[in-house]
């Protein structure tokens, strides 16, 4: 912020002054135009994408799209929606404790400059860079085949949990670091132990940061396709057990559009998916 | 008192074990991928696998060169479209954006990152593919290109991937530019340089490592992107030189054939994943080195 205010002070120019400078330096003017053009392209493309899908999709949202059973006639989204919710909850249940605990270890317990901490950082960054299809392959090899779970929501959830772990870790870590040391000292001074300090003082103050990580993770889970295709499978029905196979909304959307028979429903599903993601982002 | 000390120790152990999870995950991913992929590479012959030009699983020909080239093509295309626009947009965000609209615009770039890849793919399928198809036909009619293509092409995938890597580049570049001390900029202005000259000759060179990190992260995202690409790139496993032709990427190869592959074919697909994984590890290493370099400066 200090950057901006100081810039203002140096740059107290009127519009006329600016125009005169640009007349003297046409190169700068062209560069400025390019910058504006690029910004306009970026935001115009985003607005066009959202508007296009909403405008073309809304008319296709019909009551039959929301029937409880998926049939080849209605291409209902409800089973996929239910599976998405189950998948989100399961993945979070697995990943959040691990993410928070490891962040606590990194910030509160690990000695500074420890080699092991370096390794954890490195692996977290590696995890963040791995593309979802590689997670999908790994999930298929480990959970579906080696552990013999078959295509199941559970296998998908474990795969996604590994994928979102770095997101939750990162955000929690940042939030824990932002808690002032005086909180900890105050707590110690009152005679609380380390554990009590962490759970009663530090973690509660870091909750907003943790939640930000969780929300990012939910967005990622809802939009994920490649990692789920060969782990949770593509059955379009509500399952009564987490060992059953079920497709999430994003995967449902992919199947609809790649089959090419349900373009109208694909548009409608895109609207629902987009609204979900925008909603999650707006939180 | 004694039980309390015990709980402290116990929980410390729990935290430590949790912290090991990410290390364990990376180790498991490496072990499972390599253990399942390398035997196939050995059976096919590593050199033959990497440089083979023909992918025909039915006749036991497993050459993934077309897919490697395909991934490189679409990634290069994404860089060509995404990097200039991304960097210029981050200049706008860091230096030009009026304060009142900064917040919504920032949220918009974050939304760009949050939109699922199927949506991008779908958008490409219903908007960009027909556009490119018409363009190809028009060019073909004039006689500029030999093959008009059907719209599912390298160009289409490059455009969509260019869009998808924008938020990565904008985020990293913008924060790198903001981290440049403001007196650099002020000094440049005081010497009589225009705002634009100060930005492009002083701030961007100073933020160089951040800008490059952003580009490398963008490359990683583009090369690993799967669903959006297979929806719009045509997926023909072949070598081609026309950007209006379809091609198949490493990621696409895995997703398209994994559903029905068995035996050596299946292992060859996992080996494709290994090649992709190695690409990504190299990119990650570059990012880590760049970050370390930036810290030392």
Interface residues (C-beta under 8 A of the other chain):
Chain A: X2 X3 X4 X6 X7 X10 X11 X21 X22 X25 X27 X28 X29 X31 X32 X34 X35 X36 X37 X38 X39 X41 X42 X43 X45 X46 X49 X52 X53 X56 X97 X98 X100 X101 X102 X104 X105 X106 X108 X109 X110 X119 X120 X122 X123 X124 X125 X126 X127 X129 X130 X131 X132 X133 X134 X135 X136 X137 X138 X140 X141 X142 X146 X162 X165 X166 X169 X193 X194 X195 X219 X222 X223 X224 X225 X226 X229 X230 X250 X251 X253 X254 X257 X258 X263 X266 X270 X273 X274 X277 X278 X280 X281 X282
Chain B: X4 X7 X8 X11 X12 X14 X15 X16 X17 X18 X19 X20 X21 X22 X23 X25 X26 X28 X29 X32 X33 X36 X84 X85 X86 X87 X88 X89 X91 X92 X93 X96 X97 X99 X105 X107 X108 X109 X110 X111 X112 X114 X115 X116 X117 X118 X119 X120 X121 X122 X123 X125 X126 X127 X163 X166 X170 X178 X182 X185 X186 X189 X190 X194 X195 X196 X197 X200 X217 X220 X221 X223 X224 X225 X226 X227 X231 X251 X254 X255 X258 X259 X270 X273 X276 X277 X280 X281 X283 X284 X287 X288
